[in-house]
Amino acid sequence: MFNRPGSKQNLGVMRHSKPYCECWSKRGPLVWKQLNVCSCGEDNDESEWKWQEAAERSTSRVVVSDDQKQVTFHPFYSSGTAAVRGDMPFSHNHHYYWEVKMLTETYGTDIMVGVGTSKVSVSNSQFEFTSLLGQDSESYGLSYRGAVRHNAMTAQDCAGFCRGTIVGVMVDMWQGTLQFYINRKPQGISFYNLRRHQCLYPIVCSTAAQSSMRLIYASSWRASLLVDAAKTLAASVSADERLRIPPGIWYTLKSNFWMTYPNKGCVLDEDEDAPMEIEPAKTSTSMLTEILPSPYVNGYYVDSVEMNYRVVVYE
């Protein structure tokens, strides 16, 4: 069930996706080893779950890192939609919050972050370019273009995400709601009635070649009066009032609800109506032209390749 028919996008206010910090302000070719250069926003090393490894690792369209936090879709070229789910289900009567940081440029048919039931197949769209999450009643997803999808219905809900953006997902399996966060800023509740599912799994998918994202936080809390009180307090207290909070309550907020107090050290301006200023790509011949001379590789169509905007170069 969609909850935001009157979002800013529908009112004609154009918004632009932005990275979380200034580390991603330049656009240009990026060596694969440099994908992990930025660690802004990764102060809390909490991961209750990780990404599932592919069954056939050597031939998979999804490459999961050794620590099972970073996932790369279509490491060589794209031939469809690749997806991966988390290894822990979201059960009733718990609050779940998790975040991924987008490490590469967003382009192509779709790159999505969301949740789905065990009925969602992560392999059926191997040769189809599609928005996998939200194409039926078993999944919910946020597109990099800003659209939220469920049951084959789409609503433009936020500015979307780009390279360097931190995307958060809050799943309240006590009240049955789902809310997305962009750079630690809540976008409003997008869906209700999630309790009709026995359990849900975190899922990310992409059609873009060499697209990569990293799981930087994943935690949960059992629903209780303390959790509800702490959430209300966290939402109503400003940054300047933190020091006046009793130490015991402040410890609960800091350990469980730190996402409401992002580190302002290098966070970009929150003016959503102003486009982010980035260094334009050079118009000269791309260094990848010799590698991908056409959008077809070995008979497969490479999804929406823009030569001058590709950022991952394998050494």
Buried (B, 14 or more C-beta within 10 A) or exposed (E): EBBBEEBBBEEEEEBBBBBBBBBBBEBEBBEBEEBBEBEBBBEBEBBEBBBBBBEEEEEBBBBBBEEBBBBBBBBBBBBBBBBBBBBBBBEBEBBBBBBBBBBBBBBBBBBBBBBBBEEBEBBEBEEEBBBBBBBBEBBBBBBBBBBBBBBEEBBBBBBBBBBBBBBBBBBBBBEBBBBBBBBBBBBEBBBBEBBEBEEBBBBBBBBBBBBBBBBBBBBBBEBEEEBEEBBEBBEEBEEEEEEEBEEEBBEBBBEBBBBBBBEEEEBBEEEBEEEBEBEEBEEEEBEBEEEBEEEEBEEBBBBBBEBBBBBBBEE
